[in-house]
Amino acid sequence: MGISRRDPVVQVVRLRLLDGVPAMVEASAFVHSVGRRLFDFDADSGSIFGFLSDAGVDLRRGRHTIDAVAATAGDAELLGVEESSPLLRERRLT
């Protein structure tokens, strides 16, 4: 993220549903200057990236990585699966 260990960040973790069924845990971290805008955002209302884009944050460049990981205890609890169950993870650096 191009910051030091002591720089503040805003982290967002939210459970995403498909037809009311837990489908994905979305975990994002933002530099403070961008993430602080999310304190005025209703996370149930839609896209975080859409909100940030509408607020003037430049999101045109980024890198997406998709890989397979084992569910952590937190993931397992939110998704209703066994710990270590296989999950797909998408990581974005924008």
C-alpha positions in Angstrom: 0.0 0.0 0.0 3.0 2.2 0.1 2.7 3.2 3.8 4.7 2.7 6.9 3.7 0.3 9.7 2.5 3.3 11.9 0.3 4.9 9.3 -3.4 4.5 10.0 -5.6 2.3 7.7 -9.3 1.6 7.5 -10.2 -2.0 7.3 -13.6 -3.3 6.2 -14.9 -6.8 6.6 -18.4 -7.6 5.4 -20.3 -10.8 4.7 -21.7 -10.9 1.1 -24.9 -12.9 0.4 -26.4 -14.5 -2.7 -30.2 -14.8 -2.3 -29.8 -14.5 1.4 -27.2 -17.2 1.7 -23.6 -16.4 2.9 -21.4 -16.6 -0.2 -18.2 -14.5 0.5 -16.3 -12.6 3.1 -15.1 -9.3 1.7 -12.1 -7.9 3.5 -10.6 -4.6 2.3 -7.9 -2.3 3.6 -7.6 1.3 2.6 -5.1 4.1 3.3 -6.6 6.4 5.8 -7.1 9.3 3.3 -9.3 7.1 1.2 -10.8 4.8 3.8 -12.1 7.6 6.0 -14.7 8.4 3.4 -16.3 5.0 4.2 -17.4 6.2 7.6 -20.2 8.0 5.7 -21.1 5.0 3.6 -23.9 2.5 4.3 -22.1 -0.8 3.6 -25.4 -2.5 3.0 -26.3 -0.1 0.2 -24.0 -1.3 -2.5 -20.5 -1.2 -3.9 -17.6 0.2 -1.8 -15.6 0.8 -4.9 -18.5 2.4 -6.7 -19.0 4.8 -3.7 -15.3 5.7 -3.7 -15.2 6.2 -7.4 -18.3 8.5 -7.1 -16.4 10.4 -4.4 -13.6 11.1 -6.8 -11.1 8.4 -5.8 -9.1 7.3 -8.8 -9.5 3.5 -9.1 -8.6 3.2 -12.8 -5.4 1.2 -12.2 -5.3 -2.0 -10.2 -4.2 -5.6 -9.9 -6.5 -8.5 -9.1 -5.2 -11.8 -7.9 -7.5 -14.9 -7.4 -6.2 -17.9 -5.5 -7.4 -20.8 -3.3 -7.1 -20.6 0.4 -8.3 -22.4 3.5 -11.1 -20.9 5.5 -9.9 -19.2 8.7 -11.9 -19.6 11.9 -13.5 -16.2 11.2 -14.4 -17.1 7.6 -15.8 -20.4 8.7 -18.1 -18.8 11.3 -19.4 -16.2 8.9 -19.9 -18.6 6.0 -21.2 -21.6 8.0 -18.5 -23.9 6.7 -15.8 -26.0 8.4 -12.5 -24.3 9.3 -9.9 -25.1 6.6 -12.6 -25.5 3.9 -11.4 -24.4 0.5 -12.3 -20.9 -0.5 -11.5 -18.7 -3.5 -9.9 -15.4 -2.5 -9.7 -12.3 -4.6 -7.1 -9.6 -3.7 -7.2 -6.2 -5.2 -4.5 -3.6 -5.1 -5.8 -0.3 -6.6 
